[in-house]
Amino acid sequence: MLLINCSNREKNCFKILNDIKNDDDKLISLSNKKMNFCLGCDACKNNLDNYCVLDDYITNNVYKGVLTDNKIVIASPMYMSNINGILKNLIDRMNPFYHHSELFNNKKVYLILTGQTSKEENEEEINNVINYFKGLSEWLFQEFEFLEYFEGYDNLNNDIDYEKKIETIKEKLK
């Protein structure tokens, strides 16, 4: 399983992914990594030999994990009532897999979100993100499941159901 931390920091999302990680899983963190923006050049559409003309962490690390793992767990904080820029950039960079959908066959993408406010206070925004990912699953990764929302932003101890949520996630990922 490939676990991707899309937070700018290695705090909450990273901790959650570490807590659900098994020994044979690969955890990558996109914080402080060189990640270029998609150029929209469609070179990946015509020539998939290198997947992308950009040479950065996504091309050299993320693509390899996406190709080899059937389960991909993404954790991201919510910024401004939506996904953060790192996750949006990652989605944009999945363009080679859009053009060559056979590369994403039999992949299931899971999403974990964190935020400062409670799930109830953030329900509409969470549902918007879930619907966005459901839309992506129609043309990119075929299967999608929202796993959980954690509140607490800088202090996961504020999420009183933290341990229960972690155990539930582990069961779903078996």
C-alpha positions as CSV (number, residue, x, y, z in Angstrom):
1,M,0.0,0.0,0.0
2,L,1.2,3.5,-0.8
3,L,0.5,6.2,1.8
4,I,0.9,9.8,0.7
5,N,1.1,12.7,3.1
6,C,-0.1,15.8,1.3
7,S,0.4,18.2,4.2
8,N,2.9,21.0,4.1
9,R,4.2,19.6,7.4
10,E,4.9,16.3,8.9
11,K,2.4,16.5,11.7
12,N,-1.3,15.4,11.8
13,C,-1.6,13.7,8.4
14,F,1.8,12.2,8.7
15,K,1.0,10.9,12.2
16,I,-2.3,9.4,11.0
17,L,-0.6,7.6,8.1
18,N,2.1,6.4,10.4
19,D,-0.5,5.0,12.7
20,I,-2.2,3.0,10.0
21,K,1.0,1.9,8.2
22,N,2.0,-1.7,8.1
23,D,5.6,-2.8,7.9
24,D,5.4,-3.5,4.1
25,D,3.7,-0.2,3.2
26,K,5.4,2.7,1.7
27,L,4.8,6.2,3.3
28,I,5.9,9.2,1.3
29,S,5.6,12.8,2.4
30,L,5.3,15.6,-0.1
31,S,6.2,18.3,2.3
32,N,9.4,20.1,1.3
33,K,9.8,18.1,-1.9
34,K,10.5,19.5,-5.3
35,M,7.2,19.3,-7.1
36,N,6.6,21.2,-10.3
37,F,3.2,22.2,-11.6
38,C,1.8,20.3,-14.6
39,L,2.6,22.1,-17.8
40,G,-0.5,20.9,-19.6
41,C,1.8,20.0,-22.5
42,D,0.3,16.5,-23.0
43,A,3.7,15.0,-23.7
44,C,2.6,12.1,-21.5
45,K,-0.4,11.6,-23.7
46,N,1.8,10.9,-26.7
47,N,4.9,9.4,-25.2
48,L,4.6,7.5,-21.9
49,D,8.2,6.3,-21.7
50,N,9.1,8.8,-19.0
51,Y,5.5,9.5,-17.9
52,C,6.3,13.2,-17.7
53,V,8.7,15.7,-19.1
54,L,9.2,17.2,-15.6
55,D,12.0,15.8,-13.5
56,D,11.0,16.1,-9.9
57,Y,9.8,14.1,-6.8
58,I,6.5,13.2,-8.4
59,T,8.0,11.8,-11.5
60,N,10.8,9.9,-9.7
61,N,9.0,8.7,-6.6
62,V,5.2,9.0,-6.7
63,Y,4.6,7.6,-10.1
64,K,6.6,4.5,-9.2
65,G,4.5,3.9,-6.1
66,V,1.3,4.5,-8.0
67,L,2.3,1.9,-10.5
68,T,3.3,-0.8,-8.0
69,D,0.7,-0.5,-5.3
70,N,-3.0,-1.3,-5.7
71,K,-4.1,0.7,-2.6
72,I,-3.3,4.4,-2.3
73,V,-4.1,6.3,0.8
74,I,-4.0,10.0,0.6
75,A,-4.1,12.3,3.7
76,S,-4.6,16.0,3.4
77,P,-5.5,18.9,5.6
78,M,-8.4,21.1,4.4
79,Y,-7.4,24.7,3.7
80,M,-9.9,27.4,2.9
81,S,-12.7,24.8,3.0
82,N,-11.1,22.6,0.3
83,I,-8.1,20.4,-0.4
84,N,-4.7,22.1,-0.1
85,G,-2.4,23.1,-2.9
86,I,-0.1,20.1,-2.6
87,L,-3.0,17.6,-3.1
88,K,-4.3,19.7,-6.1
89,N,-0.9,19.7,-7.6
90,L,-0.6,15.9,-7.1
91,I,-4.0,15.4,-8.8
92,D,-2.9,17.6,-11.8
93,R,0.3,15.6,-12.1
94,M,-1.7,12.4,-12.5
95,N,-2.3,13.4,-16.1
96,P,-0.3,10.5,-17.5
97,F,-2.6,8.1,-15.8
98,Y,-5.6,9.9,-17.2
99,H,-4.3,9.5,-20.7
100,H,-3.3,5.9,-20.1
101,S,-6.0,4.6,-17.9
102,E,-4.7,1.0,-18.0
103,L,-2.0,2.1,-15.7
104,F,-4.5,2.8,-13.0
105,N,-6.5,-0.4,-13.4
106,N,-7.3,-2.3,-10.2
107,K,-6.2,0.7,-8.1
108,K,-8.3,1.9,-5.1
109,V,-7.8,5.4,-3.8
110,Y,-8.7,6.2,-0.2
111,L,-8.9,9.7,1.3
112,I,-8.3,11.0,4.8
113,L,-8.9,14.7,5.7
114,T,-8.0,16.8,8.7
115,G,-9.3,20.1,9.7
116,Q,-9.5,22.6,12.4
117,T,-13.3,22.5,12.9
118,S,-15.5,19.6,13.8
119,K,-16.9,17.2,11.2
120,E,-20.4,18.6,11.8
121,E,-19.2,22.2,11.3
122,N,-17.3,21.2,8.2
123,E,-19.8,18.8,6.7
124,E,-20.7,20.7,3.6
125,E,-17.0,21.3,2.7
126,I,-16.1,17.6,3.4
127,N,-18.9,16.5,1.2
128,N,-17.7,18.8,-1.6
129,V,-14.2,17.2,-1.4
130,I,-15.7,13.7,-1.4
131,N,-17.8,14.5,-4.5
132,Y,-14.8,16.0,-6.2
133,F,-12.9,12.7,-5.6
134,K,-15.9,10.7,-6.8
135,G,-15.8,12.6,-10.0
136,L,-12.1,11.9,-10.3
137,S,-12.8,8.2,-9.8
138,E,-15.0,8.2,-12.9
139,W,-12.0,9.0,-15.2
140,L,-8.8,8.4,-13.2
141,F,-8.6,5.8,-10.6
142,Q,-11.9,3.8,-10.9
143,E,-12.4,3.1,-7.2
144,F,-12.5,5.7,-4.4
145,E,-13.5,5.5,-0.7
146,F,-13.5,8.3,1.8
147,L,-12.1,7.0,5.1
148,E,-12.3,9.6,7.7
149,Y,-12.1,13.2,8.8
150,F,-10.0,14.1,11.9
151,E,-10.4,17.3,13.7
152,G,-7.9,19.1,15.8
153,Y,-5.6,20.7,13.3
154,D,-2.5,21.1,15.4
155,N,-3.5,18.7,18.1
156,L,-5.1,15.4,17.2
157,N,-5.8,14.9,20.9
158,N,-8.7,17.2,20.4
159,D,-10.3,14.4,18.3
160,I,-11.7,12.3,21.1
161,D,-12.4,9.4,18.8
162,Y,-8.8,9.2,17.3
163,E,-7.9,5.7,18.4
164,K,-11.3,4.3,17.3
165,K,-11.0,6.0,13.9
166,I,-7.5,4.6,13.4
167,E,-8.7,1.0,14.2
168,T,-11.7,1.4,11.8
169,I,-9.4,2.6,9.0
170,K,-7.1,-0.3,9.5
171,E,-10.1,-2.7,9.2
172,K,-11.3,-1.1,6.0
173,L,-7.8,-1.3,4.5
174,K,-7.4,-5.0,5.1
